[in-house]
Amino acid sequence: MAKEKKEYPTQPSFIGRKIYLTPETADDARRHLDWFNKSEPHSMTVHPLAFTNENDIADRFKKPEKSPYKQAFAIMLKEDDTHIGKISFFNYNDVNRSAELGILVDPLYRNHDYGKEAMQLLISFLYDFRNLNKVYAETAEFNSPTIQLVESLGFHKDGTLRQHHYFNGEYYGKFVYSLLRFEKDW
């Protein structure tokens, strides 16, 4: 008997080998908040954080700001539809055809290449369907998992913002990485 093909709640360009991406929901955002908090939030941003809770997240989704210039997606396992992460693009600039990327994977699912596959799906979408020329990511110099991830995808280190990230009483550099459309070789 032939195996029935599974349908996914997303467009074909967001379906990979092990994962698929689907637009973020309020429930997804609540999980993202939990993962963000478990990951030491102040290590992931140079901006002051407004402490938030699940009710704040739900309120944001009651009045959604739909925009083609920024969007968050849930990273889902194909085998059982488990929600394992979030990936987003923002700071979209249609003049210079670029966007910044951000990713957060549930700590229980890190180190399995799910984040890499999610980045590949989103980058391919932005190049192929949005005609972008560049995607970029920023991270603190101590964030070796993100550095390894972007470098494994062929991103180039464009520079360092010196003493730009204050964390646990010390200043760290913030690395800026980018991948130009013609450099994508996967």
Contact map, one row per residue, 1 for C-alpha under 8 A:
111000000000000000000000000000000000000000000000000000000000000000000000000000000000000000000000000000000000000000000000000000000000000000000000000000000000000000000000000000000000000000
111100000000000000000000000000000000000000000000000000000000000000000000000000000000000000000000000000000000000000000000000000000000000000000000000000000000000000000000000000000000000000
111110000000000000000000000000000000000000000000000000000000000000000000000000000000000000000000000000000000000000000000000000000000000000000000000000000000000000000000000000000000000000
011111000000000000000000000000000000000000000000000000000000000000000000000000000000000000000000000000000000000000000000000000000000000000000000000000000000000000000000000000000000000000
001111100000000000000000000000000000000000000000000000000000000000000000000000000000000000000000000000000000000000000000000000000000000000000000000000000000000000000000000000000000000000
000111110000000000000000000000000000000000000000000000000000000000000000000000000000000000000000000000000000000000000000000000000000000000000000000000000000000000000000000000000000000000
000011111000000000000000000000000000000000000000000000000000000000000000000000000000000000000000000000000000000000000000000000000000000000000000000000000000000000000000000000000000000000
000001111110001000010000000000000000000000000000000000000000000000000000000000000000000000000000000000000000000000000000000000000000000000000000000000000000000000000000000000000000000000
000000111110000000000100000000000000000000000000000000000000000000000000000000000000000000000000000000000000000000000000000000000000000000000000000000000000000000000000000000000000000000
000000011111011000011110000000000000000000000000000000000000000000000000000000000000000000000000000000000000000000000000000000000000000000000000000000000000000000000000000000000000000000
000000011111111000000000000000000000000000000000000000000000000000000000000000000000000000000000000000000000000000000000000000000000000000000000000000000000000000000000000000000000000000
000000000111111000000000000000000000000000000000000000000000000000000000000000000000000000000000000000000000000000000000000000000000000000000000000000000000000000000000000000000000000000
000000000011111100000000000000000000000000000000000000000000000000000000000000000000000000000000000000000000000000000000100010000000000000000000000000000000000000000000000000000000000000
000000000111111100011100000000000000000000000000000000000000000000000000000000000000000000000000000000000000000000000000110010000000000000000000000000000000000000000000000000000000000000
000000010111111110111000000000000000000000000000000000000000000000000000000000000000000000000000000000000000000000000000100000000000000000000000000000000000000000000000000000000000000000
000000000000111111110000000000000000000000000000000000000000000000000000000000000000000000000000000000000000000000001100100000000000000000000000000000000000000000000000000000000000000000
000000000000001111100000000000000000000000000000000000000000000000000000000001000000000000000000000000000000000000001000000000000000000000000000000000000000000000000000000000000000000000
000000000000000111110000000000000000000000000000000000000000000000000000000011100000000000000000000000000000000001001000000000000000000000000000000000000000000000000000000000000000000000
000000000000001111111000000000000000000000000000000000000000000000000000001111000000000000000000000000000000000001001100000000000000000000000000000000000000000000000000000000000000000000
000000010100011101111100000000000000000000000000000000000000000000000000001111000000000000000000000000000000000000000100000000000000000000000000000000000000000000000000000000000000000000
000000000100011000111110000000000000000000000000000000000000000000000000111100000000000000000000000000000000000000000100000000000000000000000000000000000000000000000000000000000000000000
000000001100010000011111000000000000000000000000000000000000000000000000111100000000000000000000000000000000000000000000000000000000000000000000000000000000000000000000000000000000000000
000000000100000000001111100000000000000000000000000000000000000000000011110000000000000000000000000000000000000000000000000000000000000000000000000000000000000000000000000000000000000000
000000000000000000000111110110000000000000000000000000000000000000000001110000000000010000000000000000000000000000000000000000000000000000000000000000000000000000000000000000000000000000
000000000000000000000011111110000000000000000000000000000000100000000000010000000000000000000000000000000000000000000000000000000000000000000000000000000000000000000000000000000000000000
000000000000000000000001111111000000000000000000000000001100100000000000000000000000000000000000000000000000000000000000000000000000000000000000000000000000000000000000000000000000000000
000000000000000000000000111111100000000000000000000000000100000000000000000000000000000000000000000000000000000000000000000000000000000000000000000000000000000000000000000000000000000000
000000000000000000000001111111110000000000000000000000000000000000000000010000000010000000000000000000000000000000000000000000000000000000000000000000000000000000000000000000000000000000
000000000000000000000001111111111000000000000000000000001000000000000000000000000000000000000000000000000000000000000000000000000000000000000000000000000000000000000000000000000000000000
000000000000000000000000011111111100000000000000000001001100000000000000000000000000000000000000000000000000000000000000000000000000000000000000000000000000000000000000000000000000000000
000000000000000000000000001111111110000000000000000000000000000000000000000000000000000000000000000000000000000000000000000000000000000000000000000000000000000000000000000000000000000000
000000000000000000000000000111111111000000000000000000000000000000000000000000000000110000000000000000010100000000000000000000000000000000000000000000000000000000000000000000000000000000
000000000000000000000000000011111111100000000000000011000000000000000000000000000000000000000000000000000000000000000000000000000000000000000000000000000000000000000000000000000000000000
000000000000000000000000000001111111110000000000000000000000000000000000000000000000000000000000000000000000000000000000000000000000000000000000000000000000000000000000000000000000000000
000000000000000000000000000000111111111000000000000000000000000000000000000000000000000000000000000000011110000000000000000000000000000000000000000000000000000000000000000000000000000000
000000000000000000000000000000011111111110000000000000000000000000000000000000000000000000000000000000010000000000000000000000000000000000000000000000000000000000000000000000000000000000
000000000000000000000000000000001111111110000000000000000000000000000000000000000000000000000000000000000000000000000000000000000000000000000000000000000000000000000000000000000000000000
000000000000000000000000000000000111111110000000000000000000000000000000000000000000000000000000000000000010000000000000000000000000000000000000000000000000000000000000000000000000000000
000000000000000000000000000000000011111110100000000000000000000000000000000000000000000000000000000000000010000000000000000000000000000000000000000000000000000000000000000000000000000000
000000000000000000000000000000000001111111110000000000000000000000000000000000000000000000000000000000000000000000000000000000000000000000000000000000000000000000000000000000000000000000
000000000000000000000000000000000001111111111000000000000000000000000000000000000000000000000000000000000000000000000000000000000000000000000000000000000000000000000000000000000000000000
000000000000000000000000000000000000000111111100100000000000000000000000000000000000000000000000000000000000000000000000000000000000000000000000000000000000000000000010000000000000000000
000000000000000000000000000000000000001111111100000000000000000000000000000000000000000000000000000000000000000000000000000000000000000000010000000000000000000000000010000000000000000000
000000000000000000000000000000000000000111111100000000000000000000000000000000000000000000000000000000000000000000000000000000000000000000110000000000000000000000000000000000000000000000
000000000000000000000000000000000000000011111111000000000000000000000000000000000000000000000000000000000000000000000000000000000000000000100000000000000000000000001000000000000000000000
000000000000000000000000000000000000000001111111000000000000000000000000000000000000000000000000000000000000000000000000000000000000000000000000000000000000000000011100000000000000000000
000000000000000000000000000000000000000000001111100000000000000000000000000000000000000000000000000000000000000000000000000000000000000000000000000000000000000000000000000000000000000000
000000000000000000000000000000000000000000001111110000000000000000000000000000000000000000000000000000000000000000000000000000000000000000000000000000000000000000000000000000000000000000
000000000000000000000000000000000000000001000011111000000000000000000000000000000000000000000000000000000000000000000000000000000000000000000000000000000000000000000000000000000000000000
000000000000000000000000000000000000000000000001111100000000000000000000000000000000000000000000000000000000000000000000000000000000000000000000000000000000000000000000000000000000000000
000000000000000000000000000000000000000000000000111110000000000000000000000000000000000000000000000000000000000000000000000000000000000000000000000000000000000000000000000000000000000000
000000000000000000000000000000000000000000000000011111011000000000000000000000000000000000000000000000000000000000000000000000000000000000000000000000000000000000000000000000000000000000
000000000000000000000000000000001000000000000000001111111000000000000000000000000000000000000000000000000000000000000000000000000000000000000000000000000000000000000000000000000000000000
000000000000000000000000000001001000000000000000000111111100000000000000000000000000000000000000000000000000000000000000000000000000000000000000000000000000000000000000000000000000000000
000000000000000000000000000000000000000000000000000011111110000000000000000000000000000000000000000000000000000000000000000000000000000000000000000000000000000000000000000000000000000000
000000000000000000000000000000000000000000000000000111111111000000000000000000000000000000000000000000000000000000000000000000000000000000000000000000000000000000000000000000000000000000
000000000000000000000000010011000000000000000000000111111111100000000000000000000000000000000000000000000000000000000000000000000000000000000000000000000000000000000000000000000000000000
000000000000000000000000011001000000000000000000000001111111110000000000000000000000000000000000000000000000000000000000000000000000000000000000000000000000000000000000000000000000000000
000000000000000000000000000000000000000000000000000000111111111000000000000000000000000000000000000000000000000000000000000000000000000000000000000000000000000000000000000000000000000000
000000000000000000000000000000000000000000000000000000011111111100000000000000000000000000000000000000000000000000000000000000000000000000000000000000000000000000000000000000000000000000
000000000000000000000000110000000000000000000000000000001111111100000000000000000000000000000000000000000000000000000000000000000000000000000000000000000000000000000000000000000000000000
000000000000000000000000000000000000000000000000000000000111111100000000000000000000000000000000000000000000000000000000000000000000000000000000000000000000000000000000000000000000000000
000000000000000000000000000000000000000000000000000000000011111110000000000000000000000000000000000000000000000000000000000000000000000000000000000000000000000000000000000000000000000000
000000000000000000000000000000000000000000000000000000000001111111000000000000000000000000000000000000000000000000000000000000000000000000000000000000000000000000000000000000000000000000
000000000000000000000000000000000000000000000000000000000000001111100000000000000000000000000000000000000000000000000000000000000000000000000000000000000000000000000000000000000000000000
000000000000000000000000000000000000000000000000000000000000000111110000000000000000000000000000000000000000000000000000000000000000000000000000000000000000000000000000000000000000000000
000000000000000000000000000000000000000000000000000000000000000011111110000000000000000000000000000000000000000000000000000000000000000000000000000000000000000000000000000000000000000000
000000000000000000000000000000000000000000000000000000000000000001111110000000000000000000000000000000000000000000000000000000000000000000000000000000000000000000000000000000000000000000
000000000000000000000000000000000000000000000000000000000000000000111110000000000000000011111000000000000000000000000000000000000000000000000000000000000000000000000000000000000000000000
000000000000000000000000000000000000000000000000000000000000000000111111000000000000000111110000000000000000000000000000000000000000000000000000000000000000000000000000000000000000000000
000000000000000000000010000000000000000000000000000000000000000000111111100000000000000111000000000000000000000000000000000000000000000000000000000000000000000000000000000000000000000000
000000000000000000000011000000000000000000000000000000000000000000000111110000000000011110000000000000000000000000000000000000000000000000000000000000000000000000000000000000000000000000
000000000000000000001111000000000000000000000000000000000000000000000011111000000000011100000000000000000000000000000000000000000000000000000000000000000000000000000000000000000000000000
000000000000000000001111100100000000000000000000000000000000000000000001111100000011111000000000000000000000000000000000000000000000000000000000000000000000000000000000000000000000000000
000000000000000000111100000000000000000000000000000000000000000000000000111110000011111000000000000000000000000000000100000000000000000000000000000000000000000000000000000000000000000000
000000000000000000111100000000000000000000000000000000000000000000000000011111001111100000000000000000000000000000000000000000000000000000000000000000000000000000000000000000000000000000
000000000000000001110000000000000000000000000000000000000000000000000000001111111111000000000000000000000000000000000000000000000000000000000000000000000000000000000000000000000000000000
000000000000000011110000000000000000000000000000000000000000000000000000000111111100000000000000000000000000000000000000000000000000000000000000000000000000000000000000000000000000000000
000000000000000001000000000000000000000000000000000000000000000000000000000011111100000000000000000000000000000000000000000000000000000000000000000000000000000000000000000000000000000000
000000000000000000000000000000000000000000000000000000000000000000000000000011111100000000000000000000000000000000000000000000000000000000000000000000000000000000000000000000000000000000
000000000000000000000000000000000000000000000000000000000000000000000000000111111110000000000000000000000000000000000000000000000000000000000000000000000000000000000000000000000000000000
000000000000000000000000000000000000000000000000000000000000000000000000000111111111000000000000000000000000000000000000000000000000000000000000000000000000000000000000000000000000000000
000000000000000000000000000100000000000000000000000000000000000000000000011110001111100000000000000000000000000000000000000000000000000000000000000000000000000000000000000000000000000000
000000000000000000000000000000000000000000000000000000000000000000000000011110000111110000000000000000001100100000000000000000000000000000000000000000000000000000000000000000000000000000
000000000000000000000000000000010000000000000000000000000000000000000000011100000011111000000000000000111100000000100000000000000000000000000000000000000000000000000000000000000000000000
000000000000000000000001000000010000000000000000000000000000000000000001111000000001111100000000000000111000000000000000000000000000000000000000000000000000000000000000000000000000000000
000000000000000000000000000000000000000000000000000000000000000000000001111000000000111110000000000011110000000000000110000000000000000000000000000000000000000000000000000000000000000000
000000000000000000000000000000000000000000000000000000000000000000000111100000000000011111000000000011100000000000000000000000000000000000000000000000000000000000000000000000000000000000
000000000000000000000000000000000000000000000000000000000000000000001111000000000000001111110000001111000000000000000000000000000000000000000000000000000000000000000000000000000000000000
000000000000000000000000000000000000000000000000000000000000000000001110000000000000000111110000001110000000000000000000000000000000000000000000000000000000000000000000000000000000000000
000000000000000000000000000000000000000000000000000000000000000000001100000000000000000011111000011100000000000000000000000000000000000000000000000000000000000000000000000000000000000000
000000000000000000000000000000000000000000000000000000000000000000001100000000000000000011111100111100000000000000000000000000000000000000000000000000000000000000000000000000000000000000
000000000000000000000000000000000000000000000000000000000000000000001000000000000000000000111111111000000000000000000000000000000000000000000000000000000000000000000000000000000000000000
000000000000000000000000000000000000000000000000000000000000000000000000000000000000000000011111110000000000000000000000000000000001000000000000000000000000000000000000000000000000000000
000000000000000000000000000000000000000000000000000000000000000000000000000000000000000000001111100000000000000000000000000000000000000000000000000000000000000000000000000000000000000000
000000000000000000000000000000000000000000000000000000000000000000000000000000000000000000001111110000000000000000000000000000000000100000000000000000000000000000000000000000000000000000
000000000000000000000000000000000000000000000000000000000000000000000000000000000000000000011111111000000000000000000000000000000011110000000000000000000000000000000000000000000000000000
000000000000000000000000000000000000000000000000000000000000000000000000000000000000000000111101111100000000000000000000000000000001111100000000000000000000000000000000000000000000000000
000000000000000000000000000000000000000000000000000000000000000000000000000000000000000011111000111110000000000000000000000000000001011100000000000000000000000000000000000000000000000000
000000000000000000000000000000000000000000000000000000000000000000000000000000000000000011110000011111000000000000000000000000000000001110000000000000000000000000000000000000000000000000
000000000000000000000000000000000000000000000000000000000000000000000000000000000000001111000000001111100000000000000000000000000000001110000000000000000000000000000000000000000000000000
000000000000000000000000000000000000000000000000000000000000000000000000000000000000001110000000000111110000000000000000000000000000000010000000000000000000000000000000000000000000000000
000000000000000000000000000000000000000000000000000000000000000000000000000000000000111100000000000011111000000000100010000000000000000000000000000000000000000000000000000000000000000000
000000000000000000000000000000010011000000000000000000000000000000000000000000000000111000000000000001111100000000100000000000000000000000000000000000000000000000000000000000000000000000
000000000000000000000000000000000010000000000000000000000000000000000000000000000001110000000000000000111110110000100000000000000000000000000000000000000000000000000000000000000000000000
000000000000000000000000000000010010000000000000000000000000000000000000000000000001100000000000000000011111110000000000000000000000000000000000000000000000000000000000000000000000000000
000000000000000000000000000000000010011000000000000000000000000000000000000000000000000000000000000000001111110000000000000000000000000000000000000000000000000000000000000000000000000000
000000000000000000000000000000000000000000000000000000000000000000000000000000000000000000000000000000000111110000000000000000000000000000000000000000000000000000000000000000000000000000
000000000000000000000000000000000000000000000000000000000000000000000000000000000001000000000000000000001111111101000000000000000000000000000000000000000000000000000000000000000000000000
000000000000000000000000000000000000000000000000000000000000000000000000000000000000000000000000000000001111111111100000000000000000000000000000000000000000000000000000000000000000000000
000000000000000000000000000000000000000000000000000000000000000000000000000000000000000000000000000000000000111111000000000000000000000000000000000000000000000000000000000000000000000000
000000000000000000000000000000000000000000000000000000000000000000000000000000000000000000000000000000000000111111100000000000000000000000000000000000000000000000000000000000000000000000
000000000000000000000000000000000000000000000000000000000000000000000000000000000000000000000000000000000000011111111000000000000000000000000000000000000000000000000000000000000000000000
000000000000000001100000000000000000000000000000000000000000000000000000000000000000000000000000000000000000111111111100000000000000000000000000000000000000000000000000000000000000000000
000000000000000000000000000000000000000000000000000000000000000000000000000000000000100000000000000000111000010111111110000000000000000000000000000010000000000000000000000000000000000000
000000000000000000000000000000000000000000000000000000000000000000000000000000000000000000000000000000000000000011111111000000000000000000000000000010001000000000000000000000000000000000
000000000000000111100000000000000000000000000000000000000000000000000000000000000000000000000000000000000000000011111111100000000000000000000000000000000000000000000000000000000000000000
000000000000000100111000000000000000000000000000000000000000000000000000001000000000001000000000000000000000000001111111110000000000000000000000000000000000000000000000000000000000000000
000000000000000000000000000000000000000000000000000000000000000000000000000000000000001000000000000000100000000000111111111000000000000000000000000000000000000000000000000000000000000000
000000000000000000000000000000000000000000000000000000000000000000000000000000000000000000000000000000000000000000011111111100000000000000000000000000001000000000000000000000000000000000
000000000000111100000000000000000000000000000000000000000000000000000000000000000000000000000000000000000000000000001111111110000000000000000000000000000000000000000000000000000000000000
000000000000010000000000000000000000000000000000000000000000000000000000000000000000000000000000000000000000000000000111111111000000000000000000000000000000000000000000000000000000000000
000000000000000000000000000000000000000000000000000000000000000000000000000000000000000000000000000000000000000000000011111111100000001000000000000000000000000000000000000000000000000000
000000000000000000000000000000000000000000000000000000000000000000000000000000000000000000000000000000000000000000000001111111111000000000000000000000000000000000000000000000000000000000
000000000000110000000000000000000000000000000000000000000000000000000000000000000000000000000000000000000000000000000000111111111100000000000000000000000000000000000000000000000000000000
000000000000000000000000000000000000000000000000000000000000000000000000000000000000000000000000000000000000000000000000011111111111000000000000000000000000000000000000000000000000000000
000000000000000000000000000000000000000000000000000000000000000000000000000000000000000000000000000000000000000000000000001111111111100000000000000000000000000000000000000000000000100000
000000000000000000000000000000000000000000000000000000000000000000000000000000000000000000000000000000000000000000000000000111111111000000000000000000000000000000000000000000000000000000
000000000000000000000000000000000000000000000000000000000000000000000000000000000000000000000000000000000000000000000000000111111110000000000000000000000000000000000000000000000000000000
000000000000000000000000000000000000000000000000000000000000000000000000000000000000000000000000000000000000000000000000000011111111000000000000000000000000000000000000000000000000000000
000000000000000000000000000000000000000000000000000000000000000000000000000000000000000000000000100000000000000000000000000001111111100000000000000000000000000000000000000000000000000000
000000000000000000000000000000000000000000000000000000000000000000000000000000000000000000000100111000000000000000000000000001110111111000000000000000000000000000000000000000000000100000
000000000000000000000000000000000000000000000000000000000000000000000000000000000000000000000001110000000000000000000000000000100011111000000000000000000000000000000000000000000001100000
000000000000000000000000000000000000000000000000000000000000000000000000000000000000000000000000111000000000000000000000000000000001111100000000000000000000000000000000000000000111100000
000000000000000000000000000000000000000000000000000000000000000000000000000000000000000000000000011110000000000000000000001000000001111110000000000000000000000000000000000000000111000000
000000000000000000000000000000000000000000000000000000000000000000000000000000000000000000000000011110000000000000000000000000000000011111000000000000000010000000000000000000011110000000
000000000000000000000000000000000000000000000000000000000000000000000000000000000000000000000000000111000000000000000000000000000000001111100000000001000000000000000000000000011100000000
000000000000000000000000000000000000000000000000000000000000000000000000000000000000000000000000000000000000000000000000000000000000000111110000000000000000000000000000000001111000000000
000000000000000000000000000000000000000000011000000000000000000000000000000000000000000000000000000000000000000000000000000000000000000011111010011000000000000000000000000001110000000000
000000000000000000000000000000000000000000110000000000000000000000000000000000000000000000000000000000000000000000000000000000000000000001111110000000000000000000001000000111100000000000
000000000000000000000000000000000000000000000000000000000000000000000000000000000000000000000000000000000000000000000000000000000000000000111111001000000000000000000000000111100000000000
000000000000000000000000000000000000000000000000000000000000000000000000000000000000000000000000000000000000000000000000000000000000000000011111000000000000000000000000000100000000000000
000000000000000000000000000000000000000000000000000000000000000000000000000000000000000000000000000000000000000000000000000000000000000000111111111000000000000000000000000000000000000000
000000000000000000000000000000000000000000000000000000000000000000000000000000000000000000000000000000000000000000000000000000000000000000001111111100000000000000000000000000000000000000
000000000000000000000000000000000000000000000000000000000000000000000000000000000000000000000000000000000000000000000000000000000000000000000011111110000000000000000000000000000000000000
000000000000000000000000000000000000000000000000000000000000000000000000000000000000000000000000000000000000000000000000000000000000000000100011111111000000000000000000000000000000000000
000000000000000000000000000000000000000000000000000000000000000000000000000000000000000000000000000000000000000000000000000000000000000000101011111111100000000000000000000000000000000000
000000000000000000000000000000000000000000000000000000000000000000000000000000000000000000000000000000000000000000000000000000000000000000000001111111110000000000000000000000000000000000
000000000000000000000000000000000000000000000000000000000000000000000000000000000000000000000000000000000000000000110000000000000000000000000000111111111000000000000000000000000000000000
000000000000000000000000000000000000000000000000000000000000000000000000000000000000000000000000000000000000000000000000000000000000000010000000011111111110000000000000000000001000000000
000000000000000000000000000000000000000000000000000000000000000000000000000000000000000000000000000000000000000000000000000000000000000000000000001111111111000000000000000000000000000000
000000000000000000000000000000000000000000000000000000000000000000000000000000000000000000000000000000000000000000000000000000000000000000000000000111111110000000000000000000000000000000
000000000000000000000000000000000000000000000000000000000000000000000000000000000000000000000000000000000000000000010001000000000000000000000000000011111110000000000000000000000000000101
000000000000000000000000000000000000000000000000000000000000000000000000000000000000000000000000000000000000000000000000000000000000000000000000000001111111000000000000000000000010001110
000000000000000000000000000000000000000000000000000000000000000000000000000000000000000000000000000000000000000000000000000000000000000100000000000001111111100000000000000000001110000000
000000000000000000000000000000000000000000000000000000000000000000000000000000000000000000000000000000000000000000000000000000000000000000000000000000100111110000000000000000001110000000
000000000000000000000000000000000000000000000000000000000000000000000000000000000000000000000000000000000000000000000000000000000000000000000000000000000011111000000000000000111100000000
000000000000000000000000000000000000000000000000000000000000000000000000000000000000000000000000000000000000000000000000000000000000000000000000000000000001111100000000000000111100000000
000000000000000000000000000000000000000000000000000000000000000000000000000000000000000000000000000000000000000000000000000000000000000000000000000000000000111110000000000000111000000000
000000000000000000000000000000000000000000000000000000000000000000000000000000000000000000000000000000000000000000000000000000000000000000000000000000000000011111000000000011110000000000
000000000000000000000000000000000000000000000000000000000000000000000000000000000000000000000000000000000000000000000000000000000000000000000000000000000000001111110000000011110000000000
000000000000000000000000000000000000000000000000000000000000000000000000000000000000000000000000000000000000000000000000000000000000000000000000000000000000000111110000000111000000000000
000000000000000000000000000000000000000000000000000000000000000000000000000000000000000000000000000000000000000000000000000000000000000000000000000000000000000011111100001111000000000000
000000000000000000000000000000000000000000000100000000000000000000000000000000000000000000000000000000000000000000000000000000000000000000000000000000000000000011111100001111000000000000
000000000000000000000000000000000000000000001100000000000000000000000000000000000000000000000000000000000000000000000000000000000000000000010000000000000000000000111110001111000000000000
000000000000000000000000000000000000000000000100000000000000000000000000000000000000000000000000000000000000000000000000000000000000000000000000000000000000000000111111111100000000000000
000000000000000000000000000000000000000001100000000000000000000000000000000000000000000000000000000000000000000000000000000000000000000000000000000000000000000000001111111100000000000000
000000000000000000000000000000000000000000000000000000000000000000000000000000000000000000000000000000000000000000000000000000000000000000000000000000000000000000000111110000000000000000
000000000000000000000000000000000000000000000000000000000000000000000000000000000000000000000000000000000000000000000000000000000000000000000000000000000000000000000111111000000000000000
000000000000000000000000000000000000000000000000000000000000000000000000000000000000000000000000000000000000000000000000000000000000000000000000000000000000000000000111111100000000000000
000000000000000000000000000000000000000000000000000000000000000000000000000000000000000000000000000000000000000000000000000000000000000000000000000000000000000000111110111110000000000000
000000000000000000000000000000000000000000000000000000000000000000000000000000000000000000000000000000000000000000000000000000000000000000011100000000000000000001111110011111000000000000
000000000000000000000000000000000000000000000000000000000000000000000000000000000000000000000000000000000000000000000000000000000000000000011000000000000000000111111000001111100000000000
000000000000000000000000000000000000000000000000000000000000000000000000000000000000000000000000000000000000000000000000000000000000000001111000000000000000000111111000000111110000000000
000000000000000000000000000000000000000000000000000000000000000000000000000000000000000000000000000000000000000000000000000000000000000001111000000000000000111110000000000011111000000000
000000000000000000000000000000000000000000000000000000000000000000000000000000000000000000000000000000000000000000000000000000000000000111100000000000000000111110000000000001111100000000
000000000000000000000000000000000000000000000000000000000000000000000000000000000000000000000000000000000000000000000000000000000000000111000000000001000011111000000000000000111110000000
000000000000000000000000000000000000000000000000000000000000000000000000000000000000000000000000000000000000000000000000000000000000011110000000000000000011110000000000000000011111000000
000000000000000000000000000000000000000000000000000000000000000000000000000000000000000000000000000000000000000000000000000000000000011100000000000000000111000000000000000000001111101100
000000000000000000000000000000000000000000000000000000000000000000000000000000000000000000000000000000000000000000000000000000000000111000000000000000000000000000000000000000000111111100
000000000000000000000000000000000000000000000000000000000000000000000000000000000000000000000000000000000000000000000000000000100001110000000000000000000000000000000000000000000011111100
000000000000000000000000000000000000000000000000000000000000000000000000000000000000000000000000000000000000000000000000000000000000000000000000000000000000000000000000000000000001111110
000000000000000000000000000000000000000000000000000000000000000000000000000000000000000000000000000000000000000000000000000000000000000000000000000000000100000000000000000000000011111110
000000000000000000000000000000000000000000000000000000000000000000000000000000000000000000000000000000000000000000000000000000000000000000000000000000001100000000000000000000000011111111
000000000000000000000000000000000000000000000000000000000000000000000000000000000000000000000000000000000000000000000000000000000000000000000000000000000100000000000000000000000000011111
000000000000000000000000000000000000000000000000000000000000000000000000000000000000000000000000000000000000000000000000000000000000000000000000000000001000000000000000000000000000000111
